[in-house]
């Protein structure tokens, strides 16, 4: 489903090149729950932008569902994101002037669906993530855990094959974080490919595939036989 081969992302600090990602090789299969860990500055966020088709590598190949995105235009990258990937971020990134229902319905309408269809789909998704009683609440009326559940509903809005979660529990208390993690595990058992990026190596035990980054390189990887899927 996701394959990186000798991937580099090089930025410049003045005249000095800086390798944020340095020769990364990794594969994630359809239906995996993959966890990418590492300390701050290890390259996790840069790797997220590459896997999420938010950017292209300086060198190497990134394949999403068999398609090499390395040379795609911005429009081409946008199409892949819209068709294949749902995003969940640490900061939730909800629109503060929209209620929960409209936050989830918005990307469905942007994709060209009718308002009626978008509202029905959004309601179904918010019920799925346990927020049937919060449809019309605004982000400032929700707890951190509830806002992240809205974000999960939004990530599912166009039925992506891959859910890319960047530090999804980072701003949550332990109970809310566990609830969001369990929700991702349920989605994985339902067939979604999950890529979870975190600084917390304890979370790695919940995945069936683990990659540890340090200084832009994969320094350790492992596959848990049987994984988390049931």
ZIBEL-V397174 format. One record per backbone hydrogen bond with DSSP energy under -1.0 kcal/mol. CO is the residue of the C=O (numbers start at 1). NH is the residue of the N-H. If there is no record, write none. Layout:
[[CO	NH] [CO	NH]]
This chain:
[[1	65] [2	28] [3	63] [4	26] [5	61] [7	24] [8	58] [8	59] [9	20] [9	21] [11	18] [13	16] [16	13] [18	11] [18	20] [21	9] [24	7] [26	4] [28	2] [29	32] [32	194] [33	208] [33	209] [34	196] [35	211] [36	198] [37	213] [39	42] [42	216] [43	47] [44	48] [45	49] [46	50] [47	51] [48	52] [49	54] [49	55] [50	53] [59	8] [61	5] [62	69] [63	3] [64	67] [67	64] [69	72] [73	77] [74	78] [75	79] [76	80] [77	81] [78	82] [79	83] [80	84] [81	85] [84	162] [86	164] [88	166] [89	92] [91	93] [95	98] [99	103] [100	104] [101	105] [102	106] [105	109] [106	110] [107	111] [108	113] [109	112] [114	118] [115	119] [116	120] [117	121] [118	122] [119	123] [120	124] [121	125] [122	126] [123	127] [124	128] [125	129] [126	131] [127	130] [131	134] [134	137] [135	101] [137	100] [138	141] [139	142] [143	147] [144	148] [145	149] [146	150] [147	151] [148	152] [149	153] [150	154] [151	155] [152	156] [154	157] [156	159] [161	193] [162	86] [163	195] [164	88] [165	197] [167	170] [169	172] [173	177] [174	178] [175	179] [176	180] [177	181] [178	182] [179	183] [180	184] [181	185] [182	186] [183	187] [184	188] [185	189] [186	190] [187	192] [188	191] [193	163] [194	34] [195	165] [196	36] [197	167] [200	203] [203	206] [204	207] [208	224] [209	35] [210	222] [211	37] [212	219] [212	220] [214	217] [216	22] [217	214] [220	212] [222	210] [224	227]]
